[in-house]
Amino acid sequence: MVTKGTGIELREREGLVLKGRRKGAAFQVSEFHRAPIERKSLAVHTQLGPAAVGLSGRDLILKYTRVPAVPDWQLGKLMEFEVQEIASQAGGGLASDYNLLPIPDEMTGEDTVLLALAKNDALDAAAEVLQAAKGSVEAFTPNSIAIYNAFLMAGPVTDEHTVLIAWVGESSIDLALVQGQSLLFARNVSGGLSVLDGAISQTFNVRQERARKIRTEVLNLDPAARGNYSSSQEEKVAHSVAAVAGQLQAALRSTLAFCQSQTNIQDLRLDRVLLCGPGAKIKGMDRYLAAGLGTRVEVWDPSNDIDTSLLADPSELLDAGPELPVALGLAMAPCFDDLYSIEILPEAVKRRRRFTQRTVFNIAAGVIAALYLLWHAYQSQGLSDELVTAKSRISGTLRRIENTNKAAEKLIESNAEKAEELRQLTEIAVPLHGLQRTYRALRRHLPSDLWITKIQTDRKEPTWQPEKKVAAGRLHSRRSQIPVIIYDGKGVAVSGHDIQATYQGFVTTMKADSDVPHLVPQADETGKFTFKGLVDYLYPVADPETTKAGGN
């Protein structure tokens, strides 16, 4: 985890350098400098080191593409094809990066990809400015993404509000539309305060430098000041920019419409605008934009919400105030993994990262593999004799196991043959011996009021419980039929006793006879009294619970 970060916002004539470190969930600013750019070098009296640099204006292209929900590797292929197509139209080499917007399209289920592109020539020029100041570019990030990250860490975030963050710079306007903590839309618009400087320069026939100074010191855009300006010069300057100042309002209004077309959120309502950048320091700019947008506009100064305890003199940072968000967001991004990331890398940085992230590890892996092979070869020489001995021992064990297996197979075949013999003997024994035993029991217990009309052998499905068959030693499956003895009889109350009581006494004595292991009696009285009995000599009497259940 990276704990330190440096963010640099490069402008036409100066740069803002902000360094800091992560401390828990907070970010501490350790250095801040407003450094002029002299002879294509950032005149800063400190060691810059690797830094994240902001991108805006004509050097940057932000494009939105809708894609279905696909794996990351397939999304990478789609974006690579998109970049190649744009590069062929632009006629030059482009560096790019992309990221998904946090909110997918609920109607189509598609994701929206924010693709950021910049020309390699512009990136190389910015890298040269840092190299001259003994620094290097770690990554380029759009200013609109930087102010969004700064808003998440040091802004007035509310879950229910939709906020437009507007960075009004010297030559561009960077915008981020945020709903709660989710980024809905980001864009950059060329122009910025330079349109006001142009109007002042033309009206008063002064150079751009003088026009910029007049805009900074005199211009008042507050609609409430009209007709009540503090001086005639202030009134003249305000009138000189009246025709072009509306472009700033239009840039903000169009952002909401563009977002609706990109995200399909048609009921999007803007709750407030946070104004930052050099434009936030112009007198009355917030009230001028509020009048044109019809919503609340506030100047956002994050200097009061960040830790400046490491600064020996925080006055320069506090003076920058609303100009801090870009440099602040750039410095914070590498220190917090949950911030939104878009990093456009120059080719030199790509090669360096590829070397450190892949090549170095591949070389190290190759060295480790070679050392392991040498060690393994040395160890193998000592293990060779042991392996030969182990092979001989295992071969002997294998032969014994094979002999045991063959003996077991023969025993299984013998058991199967004996089981078949037992089945055949059972088929014979039950009809013969069982019929004789049943006949003798009937002779012993049949009362004078009952007589047997028919006795025979038959085959029936067993009524035993299937879960009892193994414990009871059953020889047949539930689906096979077994031999049983069935007898039919009739009865007449010739002795004067109740025929039902006489029958019940007969059933009781038959069940108590040890020669009748299992009896299922059934009586029926349809005019004449008849009864039927079934004797099952294969019933599993070894299980007392089963015998009890079946002897009803």
N, C-alpha and C positions, 0 to 999 in steps of 0.2 A: 504494500500500500504506500503510495506517494504521500508524504506529509507536508511537502513544501511546493509552492507554485509561484510562477512569475507571469504576470499579464501585462502586455504592452499594447496600448491603443495608438497606432500611428496615424497622424494627421498630415496635412500638407506641409506645415512648417514646424510642428512640434510633436512630441510623443508623451503619453502618460505612462509611467512605469510604476507598477504596484507589485510588491512582494509580500508574501504572507505564508503562514503555516497553519496546519490543522491542529486544534487542541480539543479533543473530545468531539463534540458536535458543533463546535464554534470555529471561527476563522479569525486568526490574529494577524493584523497588518504589521509587518516588520519594517517595510520601507515604502516610501512614496516620493516620486520625483516628477516634476513637469520639466522635461528636457527639450531644448530646441534641436532641430535637425540642421546641422551645418555641414556643407560639403558631403552630402549623402551619408552622414554619420550622426548617430544619436549622441549628443553631447551630454553624457551622464557620467558622474564621478563615482561609479560603483561597478562592481563586476556583475554583468548581466547574467551570464550563464544561459542554459536552455530556457526558452520562454514561449508562451502561447501568444500569438499575434492576432489581432482582430482584422476582419476583412469587411469592406463595405463598398458602396458606390458602383462604378462601372467595372471594377475588377471582379465583381461577384455576381453569380447567377444562382437564384433560388428557384427550383422547379418542383412541382408537385406531380406525382404519378400515382394512380390507383392500381393496386395489384390485388389478386386474390390471396387468401391466406396460404402461403407456401413455405417450405423449409428454408432455413437461412442460406444454404448453399444455392438453392434455386433462385432466391431473391437476389443474391450476389450476381448470378449470371444475367438476370434481367436488367439489373442496374448497369452492369458492364456493357451490355448491348446498347442501353440508352445513352451512356456517356460517349461511346464510339460514334453513334449517330449524330449527337450534338457537336462533337469535335470535328466531324467531317463537314458540317455546315459552318462552323466557326473558322475553319481554316487554320487551326493552330492546336498545339498540345494543351490539354486540359487536365488539371488535377481535380479530384472529386472525393466526396464522402457522402454518406446517406444515413438516415435513421427513420424509423417509423414514428408517426405521430401517435401519442398515447391513446387517442379516441378513434376506434374504427367506425366505419359507416354501418349504422344499425340496420338500415334498410337492405343493403346489398351484402353485408358481411365482408366487404373488401377493406383492405388496409390502405392508408395513405402514406406514401413515402416522400419525405422531404429530401430532395437531392440538391446538394450544394456543389457548384463548379467554379473554378477560377483558372485564368490563363497562367501557364507556367512562367511567362515573362514577368507578370505582375508579382508573382510569388518570389521569383529570383531577385527582383529589385528590392523588395522589402527585406529579404534575407541579407542582401548586401549592406543595408543600413545597420542591421544588428551586428553583422560580422565586423564592420568597421569600429563598433563599440565593444568588441570582444564578447559578443553574445552569439547565440545560435537560435534558430527557429525549431521549436519542438513540434508545433502544429499551428495551422491557421484555422480560426473559427469565425464564422459570421458574427458580426456585432449584435445582430438581433438574437442569436442564441446566447451570447454572453450576457446580455441584459436580462434575458429570461432566467438564466441560472443565478444571476445576482438577485433577482426578485425572489426566487425560491429561498435563498439563504438570508437575505437582509431586507426583504420587502414586506409590505402590509398584505400578507396572503390571507384570503378568506375563502372558505370552501364554496360559498354560494354565489360569489360575484364573478362577473366577466369583466376583465380589466384589459385595457389596451395600453401597453408600455410604449411610449413614443420617445425615441432618442433623436433629437433634432440637432444634427451636426453642421459643420461648416459647408460641406459639399454633398451631404446625403442625409436621408432620414431612415432610421432603422426601427422597425416596428415588430412587436410580438404581442399577439392576442392570446390571453390566458383565461381559462375557465377553471376556477379553483386553483389547483396545482398543475393542471394539464395544459400543455401547449396546443392551441388550436391552429395557429397560423403565424408564419414569420415571413417578413419581406423587407427589402430595402428599396428606397426610391432615390434616384439622383436629384440633386438640386439643393435642398437644405437652405441654410442661411445665405448661401452665395447669391440666390435670386434677389434677396433684399439688398445685398451689397451692390449688385449690378444696378438696381434701380436708384440707389443713393448716388452711386458714381456717375450715372448718366444725368441725374437731376442737378447735381452740384458741380459736375465737371471736375471730379477729383479722381485720384488713383484708387485702386482696390484697397491698398493699405489704409489710406485715409478714410475711405468709405466704411471699412470694417471698424475703425475706431469710432466714427460717428454712430454707427449702429450699436456699438457696445455702450457708449456713454450717453447718447441722447435719445435714441429711439424709444417710444412709448406706444405700445399697441393696445393698451387698455381701451375698450369701447367707451367706458364711462368717462374717459378723459377728453373725449371729443368736445370741442367748444370750451374746454376748461384746461388747456395745456398750461404748463408752468412757464413756458417761454415761446416766443414766436419761432425760434429755431426748432424746438421740439415739435411744434405743429407742422412746420415745413417738412421735417424728416418723416413724420407720420404720414403726411399726404403723399410723399414721394414713393412710399412702398405700398400704398393702398391697393394699387392695381395688381401687384404680384403676391402680396401676402396671402391671398386666398388660395394659392397653390399649396400652402402648408395645411390648410383645413381640408382641401380636396384629397390630399394624400392620406389623411387619417380616415376620412369618410369612405374612400374607396376600399380601404383595407377590410372593413366589415363586409362589404359586398363580395369581395374576392374570397373571403373566408367562407361565406355561405355557399358560393359556387363550388369550392373545393371540398368541403366537408358535408354538404347536404344538410346542414343545420339551419333550417329556414326560420325558426323562431328565436334566433340569436338576438339577444338584447344587451347593449353595452351599458354597464353600470357606472364606470368611471374611467378616466384616462390619467395615467401617471406620466408626467412630462419630465424629461431629463436631458442631459447633454448641454452643450453651449447655448442652445436656444432657450433652455429653461431660465437662463440668467437675464434674458431681455425683459425689460419692464413691461408688465401687462400681457406677456405671451400666453400665460395660462388662462386669463379671462378672455382674451381674443379667441383662442381655440374653443373654449367652452361656449361662447356665443354662436360660433359656427356649427358646433357639433350637437348642441342641445343637451349636453350631459356634463357632469362634474369633471373638472380638470384640476389636478393637484400637481405641484412640483415635488418630485421625489428626490430626496437627499438621503442616501444610505449611510452617510458618514456618522450619523447619530446611532446607528444600529449595528455597528461593527466594533470589534475590540481594537483599540489603538494604544493599549498600554505598553507595547514594545517600542513605540515611536518616542524618540527623545523630544521632538518638537512636532506635534500633530497639526500645527497651524496651517501648513501648506495643504494637507489633506482636507482639513475642514473648509479651507477656502475654495477648494475644487468642488466640494459639495455635490450638486446634481451631475457633474461631469464624471463621477467615479464609476457608474455601473458597468461600463464595458471592460475597463481594466480589472475591476473587482471580479466580475464573472469569469474572465479569462484566467485569473490567478486561482480561483476557487475550483474550477472544473477538474484538474487532475487530482485534487485532494479528496473529492467526494464521489464515490462510485454511483450514487443514485441521481446525480445531475445528468441533464440531457447532453449527449455528446455528439458533436460533429467535428471531426478533425481532418482538414484537408492537408495532406502531406506533400511537400516538394519531393521531387525524385531523389534528391540526395538523402533526405530524411528517411524515405522509404527503403533505400538501400541499406542505410545504417540500421534501421529497425529490423530489416530482414536478416542482416548479419547477426545482430545481437539476439534475436528471438529464434532464429532457425539455424544459421550456419554455425554459430558458436556452439550451440547445443549438439548439432550433428557431429562436429569435430570432437567435442568432449565425449559423446557417445561412442564414436569410433575408437578413441584412445582407450576408453574403459573396456570396450569389447575386445581390443587386442590384448590388453593386460589380462583380461579374464581367460582368453584362449591360451595364453602362455601358462598361466597358473593351472588351468584345467589339464593341459598336456602334461605338466609336471606331476600333478596328482594322479593322472591316469596310469602313469608308469608304475607307481606303487600299488595301485589297485588291480593291476592286471592279474597277478597271481591269485589274489583273493577272489576275483571274478571266476577264474577257472575252477577253483575249489568249490565255490558256491554253485557253479553250473553242474558239477558232478553230483553235489548233494541234492540239488533240486531235481536232477534227472532220476535219482534213486527214489525220491519222494513221489515223483510223478508216476513211476512204474507201480509203486505200491497202491497209489490212489486208483490207477486204472484197473489193477487186479481186484481191488475192493469193489469198484464200480461194476465190473463184470459179474462178480459173485452176487451183488445186490440185484442186478438185472435178472439173473437166473432165479433168485429167490422170489422176485416179484412175479415172474412167469409161473413158478410153481404154486404160489398162493392163488393166482388167478385160476389155475387149473383145479385146485382143490375147492375154491369157491364155487366153480361151475359144477363140480361133482356134488357138493353139498346142496346146491340148488336143485339138481336133478333128484337127489335122494328125498329132499323135502317134498317135491312134487309127487313122489310115489308114496312116502310115509303118511302124509296127512290124509289122503283119501282112504287108505286101507286101515291103518292103525287108528286113526281118528274116528272113523265111522264105527269101528268096533267099540271104542271107549264111550262114544256117545250113546250107542245102543244099550250098553250095560247100565249107564247112568239113568237112562229113561226107564229101564225095567225096575231099577231100585226105587225111583222117586215118583213115578207117574201114579196119581190117585185113580180111584175107580170111576170118578166122574169125568175123567179126561181120557182120550185115546189118540194115538198117532195114526194119521192117514197117509203120511208120506215122509220118507227120509232119504236124502240124497246128498251127493257132493256137488259143489259148484265153485266158480271163481268170481271173486269180488275185488273192488278197489279197497285197500286198507283204510281204516278210519283213524289211524294213529296220527299224533301231532308230528309234523315234519322235523321240528327242532329236537325231538326226543330220539330220533332214529339212530344216531351215532352212539349216544350214551347207552341205549338199550341193546345195542348189538344187532340192529335189523339187517337182514340179508337182502332186502328188496327195496327199491326206490318207491316213492309215493305213487308214481304213475303206473307201476307194474301191478298186475292182479295176483291175488294169492288164493290158494285153495281153502274152502270153508265147508262146514257141514250145515245143511239146512233141513229142518223138519217142520212139517205142517201137522196140525191136530185140531180136534173138535172137542166139545164138552157139553154134557147135559147133567143137570143137578138131580141124578137118580138117588143120591144118598140123602137128599133133603137139605144139604148145606148150600150156602150161597156160592154160585159158580165162580164169581170174581174172587172171593176169599180163598176158594179152593185153588184157583189158578195162581194167586199171589203166593200161597204157601208152597206150591210146586216150584215156582221161580226161585224162591228163597233157598229151598233145599238144593236145587240144581246149581245155583251160584256158589253155595257152600261146599259143594263136592269138589275135591281136589282133582278129580279126573276130568273136570270140565273147566279148563283154564279161563275161558272167556265166553260169556253168553250174552247175547243181545235178544231178549224176549220181546214179543209184540203180540198183544191180544186185540181182538176186534169182535164186536158183537153187532151183527147185522141180521137180526131175526134169530139166527143160531149163533152160538158162541164158537168162535174159531180162534186159533192162536198160531204163532209162528216163532221159531227159535233159530238163531244163528250162532254157531260155535266156531271161534277162531283160535286154532291151536298155535298160530304163529304170533299171537298178540304178545307184546313185550312185557311180560309180567315181572321182569327184573326191576322195572322202574315203578315204585309204589305210587307216585303221583299220577303216572300214566294209567296204571291199573285202576286207581280210584276214579279217574275221569272217565274211563271207558267202560266201567262195570256197572253203569246205571241200568 
